[in-house]
Amino acid sequence: MNRIEKHTVTNREKFINAMIRDILSGRWNPGDKLPSQREFAEKMGIGKTVIQSGFEHLAAMGLVEIKPKSGIYVADYMKTGNIETLNAIVQLNGSELGREVIVGILDLRLAIEGTALRALSLCRTSEDVLRLRSLTEDIRECSVDVGLEELAERFFLWHREICILSGKPILTLFMNTMHDVSIAFWVRYLGMYGLDFAVDRLDRFIDFIEARDGNGAYDLLAAGIADYLDRLENQA
């Protein structure tokens, strides 16, 4: 039997992960000057060279900007970030993300799923409509037997099915990339709106798809995202 060795998190990784959470949660905002490397080293009880190496990695991710003789500043990572930045975002729990990041993720979802909704509305078959109605009915029937996390997973899979049925497989890959953070959003969404409202929204999407009204389906998604963000703002 092969032995699986558990990875030991290094001090450098601990520092990097802590900074990623603090920046993406909004504790530190773009343009903020960060404490010195010496201050971080003393606070965390680790070597200054470890902190320096950690900042170099964060700079490569587009999260900070190192300005010689001036200091280290939080970068405008929505402009300077890269795929590693996106990976860091989706690995965090949705409740750990700041509003700017949440808006960015939901904008991406609208672009991905909105495209899929329009494409599916044009190419859908009767079998596609029946498939979506069957998935919706499964969610409705299972709701009394499963927890919120499982319900969130089923809602994610329902919306991913839109991408699958659209005939644009690359959209499905993007949806899969956003899985973990999407589950956190769905848990919060179901807590805000309740199951009956959420299932009714699925039925409305299907009605638009069946009518081949891709713009109507897109507008429904856009309005739902906007209302979700408004509610988050009011809860803050």
CYANA upper distance limits for C-alpha pairs under 8 A (distance plus 0.5 A):
  9 VAL  CA     13 GLU  CA      6.60
  9 VAL  CA     14 LYS  CA      7.16
 10 THR  CA     14 LYS  CA      6.75
 11 ASN  CA     15 PHE  CA      6.68
 11 ASN  CA     46 ILE  CA      7.48
 11 ASN  CA     50 VAL  CA      7.77
 12 ARG  CA     16 ILE  CA      6.69
 12 ARG  CA     50 VAL  CA      6.07
 12 ARG  CA     51 ILE  CA      7.28
 12 ARG  CA     53 SER  CA      7.88
 12 ARG  CA     54 GLY  CA      6.24
 13 GLU  CA     17 ASN  CA      6.44
 13 GLU  CA     54 GLY  CA      8.01
 14 LYS  CA     18 ALA  CA      6.57
 15 PHE  CA     19 MET  CA      6.68
 15 PHE  CA     51 ILE  CA      7.63
 15 PHE  CA     54 GLY  CA      7.20
 16 ILE  CA     20 ILE  CA      6.63
 16 ILE  CA     54 GLY  CA      6.14
 16 ILE  CA     55 PHE  CA      8.04
 16 ILE  CA     57 HIS  CA      8.32
 16 ILE  CA     58 LEU  CA      7.48
 17 ASN  CA     21 ARG  CA      6.79
 18 ALA  CA     22 ASP  CA      6.72
 19 MET  CA     23 ILE  CA      6.50
 20 ILE  CA     24 LEU  CA      6.44
 20 ILE  CA     63 LEU  CA      8.33
 20 ILE  CA     88 ALA  CA      7.86
 21 ARG  CA     25 SER  CA      6.23
 21 ARG  CA     92 LEU  CA      8.11
 21 ARG  CA     96 GLU  CA      7.42
 21 ARG  CA     97 LEU  CA      8.24
 22 ASP  CA     26 GLY  CA      6.89
 22 ASP  CA     27 ARG  CA      5.60
 22 ASP  CA     28 TRP  CA      6.52
 23 ILE  CA     27 ARG  CA      6.36
 23 ILE  CA     28 TRP  CA      5.33
 23 ILE  CA     29 ASN  CA      6.91
 23 ILE  CA     63 LEU  CA      8.16
 23 ILE  CA     74 VAL  CA      7.99
 24 LEU  CA     28 TRP  CA      8.31
 24 LEU  CA     89 ILE  CA      7.75
 24 LEU  CA     96 GLU  CA      7.99
 24 LEU  CA     97 LEU  CA      6.00
 24 LEU  CA     98 GLY  CA      6.33
 24 LEU  CA    101 VAL  CA      7.28
 25 SER  CA     96 GLU  CA      5.76
 25 SER  CA     97 LEU  CA      4.70
 25 SER  CA     98 GLY  CA      4.62
 25 SER  CA     99 ARG  CA      8.42
 26 GLY  CA     97 LEU  CA      7.68
 26 GLY  CA     98 GLY  CA      5.29
 26 GLY  CA     99 ARG  CA      8.10
 28 TRP  CA     32 ASP  CA      6.85
 28 TRP  CA     74 VAL  CA      7.47
 29 ASN  CA     74 VAL  CA      6.80
 30 PRO  CA     73 TYR  CA      7.96
 30 PRO  CA     74 VAL  CA      5.21
 30 PRO  CA     75 ALA  CA      5.58
 30 PRO  CA     76 ASP  CA      5.47
 30 PRO  CA     77 TYR  CA      7.98
 31 GLY  CA     73 TYR  CA      6.32
 31 GLY  CA     74 VAL  CA      5.77
 31 GLY  CA     75 ALA  CA      6.70
 31 GLY  CA     76 ASP  CA      7.71
 32 ASP  CA     73 TYR  CA      5.99
 32 ASP  CA     74 VAL  CA      5.94
 33 LYS  CA     71 GLY  CA      7.43
 33 LYS  CA     72 ILE  CA      6.40
 33 LYS  CA     73 TYR  CA      4.88
 33 LYS  CA     74 VAL  CA      7.08
 34 LEU  CA     71 GLY  CA      7.91
 34 LEU  CA     72 ILE  CA      6.16
 34 LEU  CA     73 TYR  CA      6.15
 34 LEU  CA     74 VAL  CA      7.65
 35 PRO  CA     39 GLU  CA      6.59
 35 PRO  CA     40 PHE  CA      7.26
 35 PRO  CA     72 ILE  CA      8.27
 36 SER  CA     40 PHE  CA      6.96
 36 SER  CA     71 GLY  CA      7.61
 36 SER  CA     72 ILE  CA      8.03
 37 GLN  CA     41 ALA  CA      6.58
 37 GLN  CA     48 LYS  CA      6.70
 37 GLN  CA     51 ILE  CA      6.58
 37 GLN  CA     52 GLN  CA      7.11
 38 ARG  CA     42 GLU  CA      6.67
 38 ARG  CA     48 LYS  CA      6.55
 39 GLU  CA     43 LYS  CA      6.57
 40 PHE  CA     44 MET  CA      6.52
 40 PHE  CA     48 LYS  CA      8.44
 40 PHE  CA     51 ILE  CA      7.63
 41 ALA  CA     45 GLY  CA      6.10
 41 ALA  CA     46 ILE  CA      5.60
 41 ALA  CA     47 GLY  CA      6.15
 41 ALA  CA     48 LYS  CA      5.78
 41 ALA  CA     51 ILE  CA      6.93
 42 GLU  CA     46 ILE  CA      7.38
 46 ILE  CA     50 VAL  CA      7.48
 46 ILE  CA     51 ILE  CA      8.16
 47 GLY  CA     51 ILE  CA      7.16
 48 LYS  CA     52 GLN  CA      6.65
 49 THR  CA     53 SER  CA      6.63
 50 VAL  CA     54 GLY  CA      6.62
 51 ILE  CA     55 PHE  CA      6.70
 52 GLN  CA     56 GLU  CA      6.80
 53 SER  CA     57 HIS  CA      6.94
 54 GLY  CA     58 LEU  CA      6.79
 55 PHE  CA     59 ALA  CA      6.53
 55 PHE  CA     64 VAL  CA      7.90
 55 PHE  CA     66 ILE  CA      8.50
 56 GLU  CA     60 ALA  CA      6.81
 57 HIS  CA     61 MET  CA      6.87
 58 LEU  CA     62 GLY  CA      6.94
 58 LEU  CA     63 LEU  CA      5.94
 58 LEU  CA     64 VAL  CA      6.35
 59 ALA  CA     63 LEU  CA      6.16
 59 ALA  CA     64 VAL  CA      5.26
 59 ALA  CA     65 GLU  CA      6.18
 59 ALA  CA     66 ILE  CA      7.50
 61 MET  CA     80 THR  CA      8.48
 61 MET  CA     81 GLY  CA      6.32
 61 MET  CA     82 ASN  CA      6.81
 61 MET  CA     84 GLU  CA      6.56
 61 MET  CA     85 THR  CA      6.15
 62 GLY  CA     75 ALA  CA      7.02
 62 GLY  CA     76 ASP  CA      8.32
 62 GLY  CA     77 TYR  CA      5.94
 62 GLY  CA     80 THR  CA      5.33
 62 GLY  CA     81 GLY  CA      4.81
 62 GLY  CA     82 ASN  CA      7.31
 62 GLY  CA     85 THR  CA      7.65
 63 LEU  CA     74 VAL  CA      6.60
 63 LEU  CA     75 ALA  CA      5.67
 63 LEU  CA     76 ASP  CA      7.66
 63 LEU  CA     77 TYR  CA      5.65
 63 LEU  CA     80 THR  CA      7.86
 63 LEU  CA     81 GLY  CA      7.04
 63 LEU  CA     85 THR  CA      8.04
 64 VAL  CA     72 ILE  CA      7.24
 64 VAL  CA     73 TYR  CA      6.03
 64 VAL  CA     74 VAL  CA      4.87
 64 VAL  CA     75 ALA  CA      4.99
 64 VAL  CA     77 TYR  CA      8.19
 65 GLU  CA     72 ILE  CA      6.23
 65 GLU  CA     73 TYR  CA      5.70
 65 GLU  CA     74 VAL  CA      6.68
 65 GLU  CA     75 ALA  CA      5.98
 66 ILE  CA     71 GLY  CA      6.75
 66 ILE  CA     72 ILE  CA      5.05
 66 ILE  CA     73 TYR  CA      7.00
 67 LYS  CA     71 GLY  CA      5.83
 67 LYS  CA     72 ILE  CA      6.42
 67 LYS  CA     73 TYR  CA      8.16
 75 ALA  CA     80 THR  CA      7.62
 76 ASP  CA     80 THR  CA      6.68
 76 ASP  CA     81 GLY  CA      8.49
 77 TYR  CA     81 GLY  CA      5.16
 77 TYR  CA     85 THR  CA      8.41
 81 GLY  CA     85 THR  CA      5.95
 81 GLY  CA     86 LEU  CA      8.08
 82 ASN  CA     86 LEU  CA      7.02
 83 ILE  CA     87 ASN  CA      6.68
 84 GLU  CA     88 ALA  CA      6.76
 85 THR  CA     89 ILE  CA      6.82
 86 LEU  CA     90 VAL  CA      6.81
 87 ASN  CA     91 GLN  CA      6.71
 88 ALA  CA     92 LEU  CA      7.17
 89 ILE  CA     97 LEU  CA      8.26
 89 ILE  CA    101 VAL  CA      8.38
 89 ILE  CA    181 VAL  CA      8.40
 90 VAL  CA    177 THR  CA      8.04
 90 VAL  CA    178 MET  CA      6.40
 90 VAL  CA    179 HIS  CA      8.19
 90 VAL  CA    180 ASP  CA      6.79
 90 VAL  CA    181 VAL  CA      5.65
 91 GLN  CA    180 ASP  CA      7.10
 91 GLN  CA    181 VAL  CA      7.27
 92 LEU  CA     96 GLU  CA      6.87
 92 LEU  CA     97 LEU  CA      7.78
 92 LEU  CA    180 ASP  CA      8.43
 92 LEU  CA    181 VAL  CA      7.15
 93 ASN  CA     97 LEU  CA      7.69
 93 ASN  CA    180 ASP  CA      7.94
 93 ASN  CA    181 VAL  CA      6.32
 93 ASN  CA    184 ALA  CA      6.69
 94 GLY  CA    102 ILE  CA      8.29
 94 GLY  CA    181 VAL  CA      5.85
 94 GLY  CA    182 SER  CA      8.07
 94 GLY  CA    184 ALA  CA      5.51
 94 GLY  CA    185 PHE  CA      6.51
 95 SER  CA    184 ALA  CA      7.75
 97 LEU  CA    101 VAL  CA      6.65
 97 LEU  CA    102 ILE  CA      6.88
 98 GLY  CA    102 ILE  CA      6.81
 99 ARG  CA    103 VAL  CA      6.55
100 GLU  CA    104 GLY  CA      6.72
101 VAL  CA    105 ILE  CA      6.69
102 ILE  CA    106 LEU  CA      6.68
103 VAL  CA    107 ASP  CA      6.51
103 VAL  CA    229 LEU  CA      8.10
104 GLY  CA    108 LEU  CA      6.76
105 ILE  CA    109 ARG  CA      6.75
106 LEU  CA    110 LEU  CA      6.62
106 LEU  CA    225 ILE  CA      7.49
107 ASP  CA    111 ALA  CA      6.79
108 LEU  CA    112 ILE  CA      6.67
109 ARG  CA    113 GLU  CA      6.27
109 ARG  CA    114 GLY  CA      8.04
109 ARG  CA    175 MET  CA      8.32
110 LEU  CA    114 GLY  CA      5.54
110 LEU  CA    115 THR  CA      8.29
110 LEU  CA    221 LEU  CA      7.58
110 LEU  CA    222 ALA  CA      7.12
111 ALA  CA    115 THR  CA      6.50
112 ILE  CA    116 ALA  CA      6.92
112 ILE  CA    171 LEU  CA      6.49
112 ILE  CA    174 PHE  CA      7.99
112 ILE  CA    175 MET  CA      8.14
113 GLU  CA    117 LEU  CA      6.49
113 GLU  CA    159 HIS  CA      8.16
113 GLU  CA    162 ILE  CA      7.76
113 GLU  CA    163 CYS  CA      7.04
113 GLU  CA    171 LEU  CA      8.04
114 GLY  CA    118 ARG  CA      6.86
114 GLY  CA    217 ALA  CA      8.25
114 GLY  CA    218 TYR  CA      5.63
114 GLY  CA    221 LEU  CA      7.66
115 THR  CA    119 ALA  CA      6.71
115 THR  CA    218 TYR  CA      8.42
116 ALA  CA    120 LEU  CA      6.41
116 ALA  CA    162 ILE  CA      6.73
116 ALA  CA    163 CYS  CA      5.65
116 ALA  CA    166 SER  CA      5.89
116 ALA  CA    168 LYS  CA      7.76
116 ALA  CA    171 LEU  CA      7.79
117 LEU  CA    121 SER  CA      6.54
117 LEU  CA    162 ILE  CA      7.00
117 LEU  CA    163 CYS  CA      8.05
117 LEU  CA    166 SER  CA      7.64
117 LEU  CA    209 ILE  CA      7.85
117 LEU  CA    214 GLY  CA      6.39
117 LEU  CA    217 ALA  CA      6.86
117 LEU  CA    218 TYR  CA      6.93
118 ARG  CA    122 LEU  CA      7.08
118 ARG  CA    213 ASP  CA      8.09
118 ARG  CA    214 GLY  CA      4.52
118 ARG  CA    215 ASN  CA      6.98
118 ARG  CA    217 ALA  CA      7.80
118 ARG  CA    218 TYR  CA      7.35
119 ALA  CA    123 CYS  CA      6.92
119 ALA  CA    166 SER  CA      6.02
119 ALA  CA    167 GLY  CA      8.33
119 ALA  CA    214 GLY  CA      7.72
120 LEU  CA    124 ARG  CA      5.65
120 LEU  CA    162 ILE  CA      7.63
120 LEU  CA    165 LEU  CA      6.97
120 LEU  CA    166 SER  CA      4.79
120 LEU  CA    167 GLY  CA      8.03
120 LEU  CA    209 ILE  CA      7.45
120 LEU  CA    214 GLY  CA      8.11
121 SER  CA    208 PHE  CA      7.99
121 SER  CA    209 ILE  CA      5.09
121 SER  CA    210 GLU  CA      7.43
121 SER  CA    211 ALA  CA      8.01
121 SER  CA    212 ARG  CA      4.86
121 SER  CA    213 ASP  CA      6.55
121 SER  CA    214 GLY  CA      5.56
122 LEU  CA    212 ARG  CA      6.19
122 LEU  CA    213 ASP  CA      8.44
122 LEU  CA    214 GLY  CA      7.64
123 CYS  CA    166 SER  CA      7.76
124 ARG  CA    128 ASP  CA      6.40
124 ARG  CA    129 VAL  CA      7.72
124 ARG  CA    165 LEU  CA      8.14
124 ARG  CA    166 SER  CA      8.05
124 ARG  CA    209 ILE  CA      7.82
124 ARG  CA    210 GLU  CA      7.96
124 ARG  CA    212 ARG  CA      8.22
125 THR  CA    129 VAL  CA      7.15
126 SER  CA    130 LEU  CA      6.80
127 GLU  CA    131 ARG  CA      6.52
128 ASP  CA    132 LEU  CA      6.86
128 ASP  CA    165 LEU  CA      7.43
129 VAL  CA    133 ARG  CA      6.73
129 VAL  CA    206 ILE  CA      7.23
129 VAL  CA    209 ILE  CA      8.06
129 VAL  CA    210 GLU  CA      6.88
130 LEU  CA    134 SER  CA      6.52
131 ARG  CA    135 LEU  CA      6.80
132 LEU  CA    136 THR  CA      6.66
132 LEU  CA    158 TRP  CA      7.93
132 LEU  CA    161 GLU  CA      8.42
132 LEU  CA    206 ILE  CA      7.43
133 ARG  CA    137 GLU  CA      6.64
133 ARG  CA    203 ASP  CA      7.92
133 ARG  CA    206 ILE  CA      7.76
134 SER  CA    138 ASP  CA      6.70
135 LEU  CA    139 ILE  CA      6.89
135 LEU  CA    158 TRP  CA      7.23
136 THR  CA    140 ARG  CA      6.80
136 THR  CA    158 TRP  CA      8.14
136 THR  CA    199 VAL  CA      7.41
136 THR  CA    202 LEU  CA      7.33
136 THR  CA    203 ASP  CA      7.88
137 GLU  CA    141 GLU  CA      6.61
138 ASP  CA    142 CYS  CA      6.50
139 ILE  CA    143 SER  CA      6.51
139 ILE  CA    151 LEU  CA      7.81
139 ILE  CA    154 ARG  CA      7.35
139 ILE  CA    155 PHE  CA      8.33
139 ILE  CA    199 VAL  CA      8.21
140 ARG  CA    199 VAL  CA      7.44
142 CYS  CA    146 VAL  CA      6.93
143 SER  CA    147 GLY  CA      8.28
143 SER  CA    151 LEU  CA      7.41
143 SER  CA    195 LEU  CA      8.48
146 VAL  CA    150 GLU  CA      6.54
146 VAL  CA    151 LEU  CA      7.21
147 GLY  CA    151 LEU  CA      6.84
148 LEU  CA    152 ALA  CA      6.57
148 LEU  CA    187 VAL  CA      6.80
148 LEU  CA    190 LEU  CA      8.32
149 GLU  CA    153 GLU  CA      6.77
149 GLU  CA    183 ILE  CA      7.86
149 GLU  CA    187 VAL  CA      6.88
150 GLU  CA    154 ARG  CA      6.85
151 LEU  CA    155 PHE  CA      6.79
151 LEU  CA    187 VAL  CA      8.47
152 ALA  CA    156 PHE  CA      6.71
152 ALA  CA    183 ILE  CA      6.14
152 ALA  CA    184 ALA  CA      8.41
152 ALA  CA    186 TRP  CA      5.57
152 ALA  CA    187 VAL  CA      6.01
152 ALA  CA    190 LEU  CA      8.10
153 GLU  CA    157 LEU  CA      6.72
153 GLU  CA    183 ILE  CA      6.70
153 GLU  CA    186 TRP  CA      8.45
154 ARG  CA    158 TRP  CA      6.62
155 PHE  CA    159 HIS  CA      6.87
155 PHE  CA    186 TRP  CA      7.82
156 PHE  CA    160 ARG  CA      6.61
156 PHE  CA    179 HIS  CA      8.07
156 PHE  CA    182 SER  CA      7.60
156 PHE  CA    183 ILE  CA      7.38
156 PHE  CA    186 TRP  CA      7.95
157 LEU  CA    161 GLU  CA      6.56
158 TRP  CA    162 ILE  CA      7.47
159 HIS  CA    163 CYS  CA      7.70
160 ARG  CA    164 ILE  CA      6.96
160 ARG  CA    172 THR  CA      6.88
160 ARG  CA    175 MET  CA      6.88
160 ARG  CA    176 ASN  CA      8.38
161 GLU  CA    165 LEU  CA      6.49
162 ILE  CA    166 SER  CA      6.54
163 CYS  CA    167 GLY  CA      7.64
163 CYS  CA    168 LYS  CA      7.03
163 CYS  CA    169 PRO  CA      7.48
163 CYS  CA    171 LEU  CA      6.29
163 CYS  CA    172 THR  CA      5.75
163 CYS  CA    175 MET  CA      8.48
164 ILE  CA    168 LYS  CA      7.29
164 ILE  CA    169 PRO  CA      6.69
164 ILE  CA    171 LEU  CA      8.32
164 ILE  CA    172 THR  CA      6.46
168 LYS  CA    172 THR  CA      7.81
169 PRO  CA    173 LEU  CA      7.17
170 ILE  CA    174 PHE  CA      7.03
171 LEU  CA    175 MET  CA      6.82
172 THR  CA    176 ASN  CA      6.68
173 LEU  CA    177 THR  CA      6.80
174 PHE  CA    178 MET  CA      7.09
175 MET  CA    179 HIS  CA      6.93
178 MET  CA    182 SER  CA      6.36
179 HIS  CA    183 ILE  CA      6.77
180 ASP  CA    184 ALA  CA      7.34
181 VAL  CA    185 PHE  CA      6.98
182 SER  CA    186 TRP  CA      6.64
183 ILE  CA    187 VAL  CA      6.69
184 ALA  CA    188 ARG  CA      6.93
185 PHE  CA    189 TYR  CA      6.52
186 TRP  CA    190 LEU  CA      6.52
187 VAL  CA    191 GLY  CA      6.79
188 ARG  CA    192 MET  CA      6.70
189 TYR  CA    193 TYR  CA      6.62
189 TYR  CA    194 GLY  CA      8.31
189 TYR  CA    228 TYR  CA      7.89
190 LEU  CA    194 GLY  CA      5.50
190 LEU  CA    195 LEU  CA      6.51
190 LEU  CA    198 ALA  CA      7.45
193 TYR  CA    197 PHE  CA      6.60
193 TYR  CA    198 ALA  CA      7.26
194 GLY  CA    198 ALA  CA      6.93
195 LEU  CA    199 VAL  CA      6.56
196 ASP  CA    200 ASP  CA      6.61
197 PHE  CA    201 ARG  CA      6.74
198 ALA  CA    202 LEU  CA      7.12
199 VAL  CA    203 ASP  CA      7.01
200 ASP  CA    204 ARG  CA      6.88
201 ARG  CA    205 PHE  CA      6.86
202 LEU  CA    206 ILE  CA      6.89
203 ASP  CA    207 ASP  CA      6.77
204 ARG  CA    208 PHE  CA      6.89
205 PHE  CA    209 ILE  CA      6.76
205 PHE  CA    217 ALA  CA      6.15
205 PHE  CA    220 LEU  CA      8.00
206 ILE  CA    210 GLU  CA      6.45
207 ASP  CA    211 ALA  CA      6.66
208 PHE  CA    212 ARG  CA      6.64
208 PHE  CA    213 ASP  CA      5.53
208 PHE  CA    214 GLY  CA      7.23
208 PHE  CA    216 GLY  CA      6.67
208 PHE  CA    217 ALA  CA      5.99
209 ILE  CA    213 ASP  CA      6.36
209 ILE  CA    214 GLY  CA      6.95
209 ILE  CA    217 ALA  CA      7.37
213 ASP  CA    217 ALA  CA      6.97
214 GLY  CA    218 TYR  CA      6.60
215 ASN  CA    219 ASP  CA      6.53
216 GLY  CA    220 LEU  CA      6.68
217 ALA  CA    221 LEU  CA      6.87
218 TYR  CA    222 ALA  CA      6.68
219 ASP  CA    223 ALA  CA      6.48
220 LEU  CA    224 GLY  CA      6.64
221 LEU  CA    225 ILE  CA      6.75
222 ALA  CA    226 ALA  CA      6.71
223 ALA  CA    227 ASP  CA      6.66
224 GLY  CA    228 TYR  CA      6.63
225 ILE  CA    229 LEU  CA      6.77
226 ALA  CA    230 ASP  CA      6.77
227 ASP  CA    231 ARG  CA      6.75
228 TYR  CA    232 LEU  CA      6.79
229 LEU  CA    233 GLU  CA      6.70
230 ASP  CA    234 ASN  CA      6.80
231 ARG  CA    235 GLN  CA      6.71
232 LEU  CA    236 ALA  CA      6.82
